[in-house]
Amino acid sequence: MRKYGMEDIGFINAFEKMTNSKVMDYIRGESVLYFVVDTKNIGKLVGKNGENIISISEKFGKKIKVFKYSKDLKEFVKNLIVRPIEKIELINEKNTKSLKIKVANKDKAIIIGRDGNNLKITKELLKKQFAIENIQIE
């Protein structure tokens, strides 16, 4: 279990109050706060043209990214990766879970992100929520 500092706990509590949602997971990056939320209506949480998230971002002084939580692994992966996914394959080998995710070639760079940052965050969230050790983008 990851331990959060007082500043992180403050961000989580404030975010929950501002959005009336439950934060299921949270990662603080250098300039971005990542929230995984359990909500029925992610669109309402984000607001028209992202206005709610923009407002929270201004209050926190950091960029905000929000992902909808799901108990279903494949649904959660689709919520994390905002590009069309052709196939998701779960591989169990030697007590280690891995994922193979097939996407269009044009989407790979966006999914991986600059310096691999998007993929790093995706891996961290999947490891914490589903014990996925490795992700392969095809």
matplotlib code that plots the C-alpha trace (Angstrom):
import matplotlib.pyplot as plt

x = [0.0, 1.3, 1.6, 0.6, 1.9, -0.2, -0.2, -1.4, -4.2, -5.2, -5.4, -7.5, -9.9, -10.4, -10.9, -13.6, -15.4, -15.3, -16.5, -18.7, -16.8, -14.8, -11.1, -10.1, -6.4, -4.1, -0.7, 1.2, 3.5, 5.9, 3.3, 0.2, -2.2, -3.8, -7.1, -9.0, -12.5, -15.6, -18.4, -21.5, -21.1, -17.5, -18.8, -20.6, -17.5, -15.3, -17.8, -18.7, -15.4, -13.6, -14.5, -14.8, -11.3, -9.8, -11.2, -9.8, -6.5, -6.3, -7.0, -4.4, -1.8, -1.3, -2.7, -5.4, -6.1, -9.1, -9.8, -13.0, -12.6, -13.9, -13.7, -13.4, -9.8, -10.6, -13.0, -10.4, -7.8, -10.1, -10.7, -7.0, -6.1, -8.1, -7.5, -9.3, -8.1, -8.2, -7.4, -6.6, -5.0, -4.2, -1.3, -0.7, 2.8, 4.7, 2.4, 2.9, 0.2, 0.9, -1.1, -0.8, -2.7, -3.1, -3.7, -3.3, 0.2, -0.7, -1.9, 1.2, 3.2, 0.3, -0.3, 3.4, 3.7, 6.8, 9.6, 7.2, 5.3, 1.7, 2.7, 4.5, 1.3, -0.9, 1.5, 1.5, -2.3, -2.8, -0.2, -1.9, -5.4, -5.0, -1.4, -0.4, 3.4, 4.0, 2.3, 3.2, 1.8, 1.5]
y = [0.0, 3.4, 5.9, 9.5, 12.6, 15.3, 17.3, 14.3, 13.6, 17.2, 16.9, 13.7, 15.1, 18.4, 16.6, 14.3, 17.3, 19.4, 16.5, 14.5, 11.4, 8.7, 8.6, 4.9, 5.7, 8.6, 9.3, 12.6, 13.3, 16.2, 18.5, 16.3, 14.8, 11.5, 10.5, 7.2, 7.9, 5.7, 7.7, 6.9, 10.0, 10.9, 13.5, 15.4, 15.2, 16.6, 19.2, 20.8, 21.3, 20.1, 23.2, 21.4, 19.9, 23.1, 24.9, 22.2, 22.3, 26.1, 25.7, 23.0, 24.7, 21.4, 19.7, 17.1, 13.8, 11.8, 8.1, 6.2, 3.2, -0.2, -3.6, -5.2, -5.3, -4.8, -1.9, -0.3, -0.5, 1.1, 3.9, 4.5, 4.3, 6.9, 5.4, 2.6, -0.8, -3.7, -6.5, -6.9, -10.2, -11.2, -13.5, -15.5, -17.0, -18.2, -16.3, -13.1, -11.3, -9.4, -7.6, -7.5, -4.5, -4.3, -0.8, 0.9, 1.9, 5.6, 5.5, 3.8, 7.0, 8.7, 5.7, 5.5, 9.3, 11.5, 9.7, 6.8, 8.7, 7.8, 4.1, 4.4, 5.8, 3.1, 0.4, 1.8, 2.1, -1.4, -2.9, -1.3, -2.2, -5.6, -6.8, -6.5, -6.6, -5.9, -4.3, -4.8, -2.4, -4.1]
z = [0.0, -1.0, 1.8, 1.1, 2.6, 4.1, 0.9, -1.1, 1.5, 1.2, -2.6, -2.4, 0.2, -1.6, -5.0, -3.4, -1.9, -5.1, -7.3, -5.0, -6.1, -4.3, -5.2, -5.6, -6.5, -6.9, -8.2, -7.9, -10.9, -11.2, -12.7, -12.9, -10.4, -11.5, -9.9, -10.4, -9.3, -8.7, -10.2, -12.3, -14.5, -15.4, -17.9, -15.2, -13.0, -15.8, -16.8, -20.2, -22.1, -19.0, -17.0, -13.7, -14.0, -15.3, -12.2, -9.9, -11.7, -11.2, -7.5, -7.0, -9.3, -11.1, -14.2, -13.4, -15.2, -14.2, -15.0, -14.2, -12.0, -12.9, -11.2, -14.6, -15.8, -19.5, -18.8, -16.6, -19.3, -21.8, -19.3, -18.9, -22.5, -24.4, -27.8, -29.5, -28.4, -30.8, -28.3, -24.6, -23.6, -20.0, -19.6, -16.4, -16.3, -13.2, -10.7, -12.8, -14.6, -17.8, -20.4, -24.2, -25.6, -29.4, -30.8, -34.2, -35.0, -35.1, -31.5, -30.0, -29.4, -27.7, -25.4, -24.5, -24.1, -23.9, -22.1, -21.6, -19.0, -20.0, -20.1, -16.7, -15.1, -16.7, -15.5, -11.9, -11.7, -13.2, -10.8, -7.8, -8.8, -10.5, -9.7, -13.4, -13.5, -17.2, -20.2, -23.8, -26.4, -29.9]

ax = plt.figure().add_subplot(projection="3d")
ax.plot(x, y, z, "-o")
ax.set_aspect("equal")
plt.show()
